[in-house]
């Protein structure tokens, strides 16, 4: 029987090469393969080289603490890329361009491949987002890093004509569509048995997201 603590506190600092980082990366893969609620904390500890079966609880407090740590770790990891993309968008006067903003939100995830070249984080994040019940725009259950938060603020400004709950629902659904594409392609390398290249799948998905997220809200009695 695994011991689970209560609600997680702030995510611990993850130093490169540390046992915490190893647990975060192994936990990401295990959550992706077995589900957030199905993955074994003991197996994560064992794969991280820890003899203590409760090493995850010791370092992160609980399963939820590890989940939050994975999310925060990856969000911080994508910050430099988002900062550069924001700078380029500002130089090109595209800070209110929907495609540019959605590119900044989505595309940095392309770099987050696991050791096997798969997008385990995409599978993990899909499960993470499906657990969210918030109707506040850009609320993903944890404080956003500054560059991501700026992009979300700009995107909300761009979607001024949508009610907050609608804008949030569309953003979450859009993220899930993008993540599903990453999981389906299992890495960025194209193979001979794929009818569509990875690059085309990314481009087509992004165009679909712009259309679906930014379309005006229809006024109809059926939508009340």
N, C-alpha and C positions, 0 to 999 in steps of 0.2 A: 504493500500500500504506500502510495506516494503522499508526502506531506505537502499541503498547499497552504500558503499564508494568505492574508487578506489582500486588499487593494494595494497595488504597487506605489511606491513613492517616486521621487525623481530618479531618472535613469542614472546609473553610476557612470563615471568617466571610463571610457574604453581606451586603453593605451595600446598602440600598435605592438603586435607580437605577444600580448598578454594572454593569460588563460581566459580572461573575460572575452577578449576578441575571438578566441578560438571557440568558446561556447556560443557566442553570438552567431558566428558563421555556420557552425554545425547545427545549432538550433534552427537557423533559417532553412537549411536543407531538410531537416527532420520535420519541421512544421509543414513545409511544402509537400513532402512525400506522404505524411501520415495525418495531416490536419493539426490545427492548433490545439484542439482538445484531445487528439489521439496520440500525439507524440509522447514518448516516454522520457521523463526528466532523468531517469537513471541511465538510459541509453545515451542521451546527450552528454551526460557527465562522463560516461565510460569512453565514448568516442573522442572526448576532449582529453583523455589520458588521466582522468581523475578516479581514484579508488573510492573516494567518498561518494556514496550514492546520492547524497543530498547536496552535492557541490553547487548545483544550479540554484537551489534555495539559499545556500550560504552567500553566494555572490549577488543574486538578483532578487532574493526575497520570496519569489513564487514564480509559477508559470507565467502569470500576467506581467510580472516584472521583467522576465526575459523577452516576452513579446514586445513590451514597450521599448526595451533596450535595443532590439533588432530594428524597430521602426526608427528610433532616434539616431542610431548609428548610421543607417543608410541615408537618412535625410541630411545629416551633417556631411556625409561623404559626397553628396551631390551638390553641395553649396558652391564650391569653386567653379564648377561648370555653369551653374545657374548665374553666378555673378558675372562671368564672362559673356554669357548669352544676353543678360540684361544690358550690359555695357554696349554690346553691338546693336541691340534693338534701339537703345537710346540714341546712338550715333546715327542710325538710319531712320529716326523719327517713327518708330514702330511700337511705341509703348502702349498704344491702345489698339493695335492690330491683333485680332483674335488668334490668327494662326501663329503669329510670333509668340504670343503669350502662352498658348497651349503647347507649342514646341518647347518652351522653357520648362513647363511643368512636366511634360512627358518624356522628352528625348534623353535627358540625363540617365534615365533608367536603362538605356541600351547598354551602358558601360558596366552594369552590375551583373556580370556573369559569375557563376560559381566555378569551382575547380574543374568541373566537367564541361564547361562551356554552356550550361543551361541557365535559364532565368528563374532560379529558385525563388529569388526575391519577389518576382512577379506573382508567383503562386501564393507565397506568403502574404503579400500585400492585398491580393484579391480577398483572401479570407479575413484579413484585418479590416478591410473596408466594409465587408458584408456584415460585420459585427457592429458597425457604427450606426447609431440611431439619431444622430444630431441633424437638425434642420438648419443650423447656422452655417453660412457659406464658408468653406475652407476649414471647417472644424473636423479634424481627423483623430481627435482623442488625445492629442499631444501638442505641445507648443511648437509652432513651425519655426524653423531657422529664419533669420532675417531676410535673406534673398528670396526664398520661397514665399515668405509672407508678403513681400513687396509685389511679387508677381500675382499672388492671389488677390491682393487689394486692387491692383490694376485690372485684373480680369473681372472683379466684381463691378468696378466702375464701367467697364465695357458692357457688362450685362445689366445695366441700370434699369432696363425696361422689364426685367423679370422679378417676381417676388423672391425673397431670399430663399425660402424653402424650395422653390422650383429651380433656382440657380444651383443650389447645393445638390439637389437630386440629379440634375443633369451633369454636374461636375463629377460626382461619384460614379454615375453610370458610364460616363466617358472614360474615366480612369479604368473601370472594369473592362471596357471594350478594348482598350489599349493593352492592358495586362493580359487579357485572354489571347490577343494576337502574339505577344511575346512567349507565352507558355506554349502555344500551338506550334510555334516555329522552333522551340527548344534550342535557342542560341541564334547567333547572327550569321552562321555559315550556311550558305545555300547548298543543297544537295541535289543530285541528279533526279531523285524521285519527287522533288517538289515542283508542282506546276507553276508556282509563283515564287519569285525571288523575295528574299527577306526585305530588301530595299523597297520593292514595290508594295509589299504588305504594309510597311511602315507608312509610306506616303499615302496610300489609299485610306488607311485607318485614320491618319491625321486629318485628311480632307473630310472624311465622314464625321469626325468629332466636331470640326468647326461648324458644319451644317447642323448637326443635331443639338449641339449645346447653344448655338447662337440663334436658332430659328425663333421668330416671334411667337409669343404665347397666343394660341387661338382662343377667342372668346366664344364659348359655346355653353349652352346649358348642360351638355353632356360632360363638361370638364369641371363642374362645380362640385 
